[in-house]
């Protein structure tokens, strides 16, 4: 009989366990082949896979504390937003703390355009071919494998890994690393302390800046293309084809400068090195400046 008094408590706990369980998701909405899809999730995981259907489908698990989820909008513009119960904004500190993780597994048409906002939710995108992609993330890692005319990914501490091809790419992090082996004609890469490893081209325009992160960049310049790179204390290593055709200006205040294109010069007094040379016919323009980071400009094997 001693255990009888604990029975109501056990029943409450069992009932509570059911009430706080995550909710399976199985939602669908007709979509145009080039639909614009906006997706917001604060924490958990977001996986987006393109398919050959004119439909958007959402699977996964809706976290406890989240409002019921729906796919809203028209066939041309759809929205999927995870929100805390009783809150209209997609990002609310007090409400979001009460939510458990939500896992979204989303299928979209292959030519869809995406706008994705996440906080601590890792994001992966696979198979998009033709639509623009824009991503904002705080601490979740971002991985994208797609062919897109326009890619923009901005994170604070999450890493960004991109494969596929982007005609125009803008990738920015604070402390996250950037890995982008297939950049297209125009690229803008920025980080504070994260490392950048990128390749691609031929670049009509490439801008790159870092404070303390190291840089490894491999590729070629388009005819009359321009490249601007600056670093505070991060080391920079650049590799170009032997057929490079560009004027090259490089300087470092206290770092070591070495180049396979031309010979750097050192001042008679004080630190630093400069390089002003012309490779090939000098059609393009390359400018590289570092403060204390080492700089290497090499010919590709």
N, C-alpha and C positions, 0 to 999 in steps of 0.2 A: 504493500500500500504506500510505502515511502515514495515510490517512483510515480505514483498517480499525480502528485502535485506538479511534476515537471512536464506532464503530457500536454497541457495547453501551450507551454512555451515552445516545446518541440514542434507542435502543429503550426505555431506562428512562424517559426524559423523555416519550416518546409514551405509554407505558403509564400513567405517573403522571398525564398530562393526562386520560386517560380515567377513572382512578380518582377524581380530584378534581372531576369534572364535577358540576354540580347535577343533581338527580334530578327528572324530571317527575312531577307529582302528578295522580292521577285516582281520587278516593275518593268513595264514596257511602254513605249510611246512611238507612234509613227514619226519618221523624220525624213527630211529632204536629203539627197546625197551630199549636199554641201552645208548641212545644218551647222549653226553656231551653238556650242554647248558650253554653259558655264557650270562649274563644279566647285563647291565649297565644303571643306571638311576640316575641323579643328584638330582632332587627334584620332589616331587609328592608322588607316592605310588606304591608299587610293591606287587602284590598278585599272588602266584604260587600255583596251585592246580593240583595234579596228577590225571590222568584218564587212562582208559584202552583202549587207542587208540595209534597207532603208528603214532602220529602226534603232532606237536607243533602248538598251536593256540595262537594268541595275540589279545586281545580285549582291550577296555578302551578308553582313550582320549589322543591324542598327543598334548602337550602344544604348544601354540603360540611361534614362534621363534625357534622351533626345526626343524631340517632337516627331510625330508621324511624318514619314518621308514620302514625297511625291515628285513626279517629273512634271514640271510646269512649263507652259508656253505653247508655241505653235510648232509646226513641222520645220520651220526655218530657224527658230530660236527657242532653245530649251534650257531649263535651269534645274539643277539638282543641288539642294542646299541642306546640309545637316545643321540643325539649330537646337539649342536647349529648349526644353519645354517652358513656355511662358515668356520667351524672348524672341523678338523679331529680327534683331541683328544677327549676322552669321558669326560674329566674333564678340563674345561678351565674357569677361573674366569670371564674374560670379556665377553665371549660368554654365559656362563651359567646364568649370571645375567639378560641377555635379554630374557631368556626362562621363560615361565610360567610353572606351574606344569604339569607333565605328569603322568597319571595313567595307569599302565600296569596290565592287568588281563591275566595271562598266564597259559595255560594248557600244561602239559608235560607228556610223558609216565611214568608210575609208577616207573620203575626201572632206570629212568634218573639220571645222575649226574649233579649237579648244581655248578656254580661259579657265585656269585652275588656281584656286586660292587654298593653301593649306598652312597649318601652323606647325604641329609636331607630327604630321602624318607623312610617312614616306610615300613618294609618288613614282610610278612607272608608266610610261606611255609607249605602246608598240603598234607599228603598222600604219600610222597616219601617212597618207600620200596625197598631198595637194593643199591641205588646209593650213592656216596659220596656227601657231601654238604660243600661248602666253601663260607663264607660270610665276606665281609669287609664293615663296615658302619661307618659314622662319628657321626651324631646326631640322625639318625632315629632308632626307636625301632625295635628289631628283635624278631619275634616269629616263632618257628619251631616245628611242630608236625610231626615226621617222624621216620622211622626205617632205620638206616644208619650204615655202617661199619666205616665211618670216618666223623666226624663233626668238622669243624673249624669255629668259629665265633669271629671276632675281631671288637670291637667298641670303640669309644672315649667316648661319653656321652650318647649313647643309651643303654637302658636296653636289656638284652638277656633273653628270656624265652624259654626253651626247654622241650618238652615232647615227649614221644615215647620211643626210645631206640637207643643209640649210643655205639657201641663196643669200639670206641676210640673217645674221645672228647677233644678239645682244645678250651676253652672259655676265652677270654680276654677282659677287659674293663678298662677304666680310671676312670670315675665317674659313669658309668652305673651299675645297679644291675645285678646279675646273679641268675636266678631261674632255677634249673635243677633237677627235682625229679626222673630221671630215667637214671642215668649214668651207663655205662657198665664197662668193665674190666679195661680200661685205661682212666685216666682223668687228664687234666692239667688245673687248674683254676687260673686265675690271675686277680687282680683288684687293683686299688690304693685307691679310697675312696668309691667305691660301695660295697653294701652288697652282700654276697654270701649265698644262701640257696640251698643245694644240698643233694641228697641221691642216693642210688643205690648199685652197686656192684654185686657180690663180686669183690673187686678191686685187680687186680694183681699189679697195680702201680697207685698211686694217688699223684700228686703234687699240692699243693695249696699255694698261697702267697697273702698277702694283706698288705697295709700300714695302713690305718685308717678305713677300712670297717670291719663290724662285720661278723662273719662266723657262720653258723649253718650247720653241716654236720652229716648225719645219714646213716649208712650202715654197711657192713661187709667186712672183708679182706679175700681174697682168700688164700688158703694154700701157704705159703712162699711169700705172697704178701708184698709190701712195701708201706709206706705212709709217706710223708714229708710235714709238714705244718709250715709256719712261718708268723708271724704278728708283725707289729710295735706297733700300739696303738689300733688296733681293738680287740674286745672281740671275743673269740673262744669257741664254744660249740660243743663237739663231743659226739655222741651216738653210742655205739657198742652193739651187742648181748652179753648176759652173757657168751656165748660159745666162745668168742674171744680167739684166740690162737696166741699170739704175744708178743715179748718184747716191752716194752713201755718206751720211754725216753721223758720226758717233762720238760720244764724249763721256768721260767718267771723272768725278772729282777726286776720289781717293781709291776707287777700285782698279783692278787690273784689266786692261783692254788688249785683246788679241784678235787678229782678223786674217782670213785667207784672201780677202779682197783689199789690196792696198796695205800700207804700213802705218801703224799708229805713230804719233809723235808725242813726246813728253816735253814739258817746258823745262827751261834751264833751272828754274827755281820753283819749288813747291810740288805738290802731288798732282796726280791726274794725268790723263792722256786724251788725245783727240785723233779723229780719223776723218779725212775728207778725201774721197776718191770717187772715181767713175768706173763702174763695171759695165762691160759691153758698150752699147751705144748710149747708155745713160738716159733711157726713155722714162724710167720711173723715178721715184723719190723715196728714200728711206732715211728716217731720222730716229736715232736711238740715244737716249740719255739716261745715265745712272748717277747716283750720288756716291754711295760706298759699295755698291754691289759690283761684282766682277762681270765682264762682258766678253762673250766669245761669239765671233761671226765666222761661220765655217762653210766650206763648200761640201755639198752632199757627195757621198761616194758613188 
